[in-house]
Amino acid sequence: MTKHEYYTYTKEELLNKGAKLPVIVMEDNAAVFQSMAEEMAEEIKKNNAEGNKTVFICPVGPVGQYPYFVEMVNQEKISLKNVWFINMDEYLDDDKKWVPETHPLSFRGFMNRTVYSKIAPELVMPEEQRVFPDPENVEYIPQLIEKLGGVDICFGGIGINGHVAFNEADASLSNEEFLAQKTRVLDITKETRTANAIGDFNGALEDMPKYCVTIGIYEIAHARKIRLGCFRNWHRAVVRRTAYGEATSDFPVSLLTNHQDINLKITEFVAALEG
């Protein structure tokens, strides 16, 4: 079995061997999340000042940026009236319908509880600008993005098999075929279900949803900027493969590393291989 040298790279090697995308090491989770929130707020303020709309693709995972963002919006009175949040994905039930917002893993429920309900009503965007991919109408988001003139920034993390949003690895597709995929319903892989059960659901693998709806890698790749953050223990390997592995549909984030404006922010913990 082939061993990949990049998995053993020290922090210095990770940063200095010619990574395929800019890798920025920050002190800890809080620093990564605060930086993400600041970039969100600054982009909105700049566009507001110019009379332009702001369109973000937003994750629920990572989520640590949202409390900082909410605080900035409320304290600085940043209007979100001309802002669209297009969430990346949502879990589906066995009938491939949205899980209810009351489900502990519902991304819609999370965003309503943690973001939208915490922002002053006079600042928060209208409900129709809080968008989730809909399994009943998968064409809506690609059409909306085109109508809005594109996405300013896509924020996200990286899954254990390199997925961004729920664009799961699929070695049966060529890189070009994979990059052409738009919003759709799909099965969640066993690896992703396991990692998410451990990270988000106390390890309750048997109750993890089996299906999801996700924006496509196409929508992500065509955002004007892509900002990724990694902070979990298993991100140590994911980050190294992202930065140094080959471009392959078997590790989807690798297909984004040549984007014209992308960076990956990681913690000192992820950068290190010990401790």
Residue pairs with C-beta under 8 A, 6 or more apart in sequence:
4 241
4 245
6 240
6 241
6 243
6 244
6 245
7 237
7 240
7 241
8 273
9 17
9 240
9 244
9 273
10 272
10 273
11 25
11 268
11 271
11 272
11 273
14 23
14 239
14 240
14 243
14 271
15 23
15 25
15 271
17 244
19 243
19 244
20 242
20 243
20 244
20 254
20 257
20 258
21 242
21 243
21 256
21 257
21 258
21 259
21 262
21 263
21 264
22 262
22 263
22 264
23 239
23 243
23 263
23 264
23 266
24 263
24 264
24 265
24 266
25 265
25 266
25 267
25 268
25 271
26 32
26 35
26 265
26 266
26 267
26 268
27 267
27 268
28 267
28 268
28 269
29 64
29 231
29 267
30 64
31 267
32 62
32 64
32 229
32 231
32 265
32 266
32 267
33 62
33 64
33 65
33 68
33 229
34 65
34 68
35 265
36 62
36 65
36 68
36 155
36 227
36 229
36 265
37 65
37 66
37 68
37 69
37 72
38 68
38 72
39 153
39 227
40 56
40 65
40 69
40 153
40 155
41 69
41 72
41 73
41 76
41 78
43 54
43 56
43 152
43 153
44 54
44 78
44 80
44 83
45 76
45 78
47 53
47 54
47 82
47 152
48 54
48 78
48 79
48 82
52 82
53 82
53 83
53 84
53 148
53 149
54 82
54 83
54 84
54 152
55 83
55 84
55 86
55 145
55 148
55 149
55 150
55 151
55 152
56 83
56 84
56 85
56 86
56 151
56 152
56 153
56 154
56 155
57 86
57 87
57 88
57 151
57 153
57 154
57 155
57 156
57 165
57 215
57 219
57 220
57 223
58 85
58 86
58 87
58 88
58 111
58 155
59 87
59 88
59 155
59 156
59 157
59 165
60 87
60 88
60 89
60 107
60 110
60 111
61 157
61 196
61 199
61 200
62 155
62 156
62 157
62 229
62 231
63 110
63 114
64 231
65 155
65 229
66 114
66 115
67 114
69 115
70 114
70 115
70 118
70 119
72 78
73 80
73 119
73 120
73 123
74 118
74 119
74 120
74 123
77 120
77 123
78 123
79 123
80 119
80 123
80 124
80 125
80 129
81 123
81 125
81 126
82 125
83 125
83 129
84 125
84 129
84 131
84 144
84 148
85 111
85 115
85 125
85 129
85 130
85 131
86 131
86 141
86 144
86 145
86 151
86 215
87 107
87 108
87 111
87 130
87 131
87 132
87 133
88 133
88 156
88 165
88 166
88 214
88 215
89 107
89 133
89 165
89 166
89 212
89 213
89 214
89 215
90 98
90 99
90 106
90 107
90 108
90 132
90 133
90 212
90 213
91 98
91 99
91 103
91 105
91 106
91 107
91 209
91 211
91 212
92 98
92 99
92 135
92 185
92 209
92 211
92 212
92 213
93 99
93 209
93 211
94 210
94 211
96 135
96 185
96 211
97 135
97 136
98 106
98 108
98 132
98 134
98 135
98 213
99 105
99 106
99 209
100 106
100 109
101 108
101 109
101 112
102 109
103 109
104 201
105 200
105 201
105 208
105 209
107 132
108 132
111 130
116 124
116 130
131 140
131 141
131 144
133 140
133 141
133 183
133 213
133 214
133 215
134 140
134 213
135 185
135 213
138 182
138 183
138 184
138 185
138 213
139 183
140 183
141 182
141 183
141 215
141 219
142 182
142 183
142 216
142 218
142 219
145 151
145 219
145 222
150 222
150 223
150 224
151 219
151 222
151 223
151 224
152 223
152 224
152 225
153 223
153 224
153 225
153 226
153 227
154 219
154 220
154 223
154 225
154 226
154 227
155 227
155 228
155 229
156 164
156 165
156 220
156 226
156 227
156 228
156 229
157 164
157 228
157 229
157 230
158 164
158 228
158 230
158 235
158 238
158 239
158 242
158 253
158 264
159 166
159 168
159 192
159 195
159 238
160 191
160 192
160 195
160 234
160 238
161 168
161 169
161 189
161 191
161 192
161 250
161 251
161 252
162 169
162 238
162 241
162 242
162 250
162 251
162 252
162 253
162 254
163 169
163 192
163 252
163 253
164 217
164 220
164 228
164 252
164 253
164 256
165 214
165 215
165 216
165 217
165 220
166 186
166 188
166 192
166 212
166 213
166 214
167 178
167 181
167 214
167 216
167 217
167 220
167 252
168 186
168 187
168 188
168 189
168 192
168 252
169 189
169 249
169 250
169 251
169 252
170 178
170 249
170 250
171 248
171 249
171 250
172 249
173 181
173 249
174 249
175 247
175 248
175 249
175 255
177 249
178 217
178 249
178 252
178 255
179 217
179 218
179 221
179 255
180 218
181 216
181 217
181 218
182 215
182 216
182 218
182 219
183 213
183 214
183 215
183 216
183 219
184 213
184 214
184 216
185 211
185 212
185 213
186 211
186 212
186 213
186 214
187 210
187 211
188 196
188 208
188 209
188 210
188 211
188 212
193 205
193 208
193 209
193 210
194 205
195 234
196 208
197 203
197 204
197 205
197 208
199 232
201 207
201 208
217 252
217 255
217 256
220 226
220 256
221 255
221 256
221 259
224 261
225 261
225 262
226 256
226 259
226 261
226 262
226 263
227 262
227 263
227 265
228 253
228 262
228 263
228 264
228 265
229 264
229 265
229 266
230 238
230 239
230 264
230 265
230 266
230 267
230 270
231 266
231 267
231 269
231 270
232 270
233 269
235 266
235 270
236 270
236 272
236 273
239 264
239 266
239 270
239 271
241 251
241 254
242 251
242 253
242 254
242 257
242 264
243 257
243 264
245 251
245 254
246 254
247 254
247 255
247 257
247 258
248 254
248 255
249 255
256 262
269 275
